[in-house]
């Protein structure tokens, strides 16, 4: 049986739903209740993970290979014990940690961000900042995240005072790269950009945004290609579709590079397309309503291998007016000291 992928994307926000099929009662990603989350790692099966914690939204956004794979409600530090902003790396992981400061309170799936007590972990989410400085996550989301992250992964904690709007209110594309540096504004980009040297190896993911009229190519979480997208007037797909390159090659012109044979793709409805719309989509794309620079297409075709994912969406990929300004320096010590404090809960 063909696997079905779920993704709930709303305007300027990438949010994901369970992989078991399109559920009519899935939570609205704009109004997640405390403790709710959406999670779909299959959208980017490989690549580095970057976590963006928006203190203003009380949300955590998870990106893999530069594209969003999940979002969760959080509870950050309360007044007087605010969660610090900045760029962190995961220093230590312990799924069964207990607090040494607060009556051995359980801090399951703890991921330490600083040696003086700031961490991610599962905990109570009352709907407002309530922790002693840590970022609390829903227990199941904390478990899923713990299973996918590694020591050294980047975590950005942002608010409007310290960061740009693109980081405080993230979108489908990661607003920062794996180094925690803000990505460049698409509006200022040239019609075609290609730099494989920026990331010579790693998994490739492609995002095609009809709203932005841009195609983004990411490898190992780094944007290596971007091009203007020519869209036939009035064309839309009516939502979002995940396409995955298969093993077989058909004897027909490729929709990416018409001078070469077509890969056989599997297409998975994500948002807004029912079975009838999905059945019509190949015919609608056959007329080539979406086109990019020919040289860009040839380079992109060369990168397509079985398992490569392409997210095709009517929605924007980026927030308006993002900047490439680096965020605050990484907030971490050189290593554990004798006075190291445990995570604060």
PyMOL commands that set and color helices and strands:
alter all, ss='L'
color gray80, all
select helices_A, chain A and resi 29-31+41-44+139-148+165-168+186-188+196-199+275-286+294-303
alter helices_A, ss='H'
color red, helices_A
select strands_A, chain A and resi 8-10+13-15+37-39+49-54+59-64+67-75+86-89+92-94+110-112+119-122+135-137+154-158+192-194+204-209+214-219+222-228+230-231+240-253+261-271+290-291+309-313
alter strands_A, ss='S'
color yellow, strands_A
deselect
rebuild
show_as cartoon
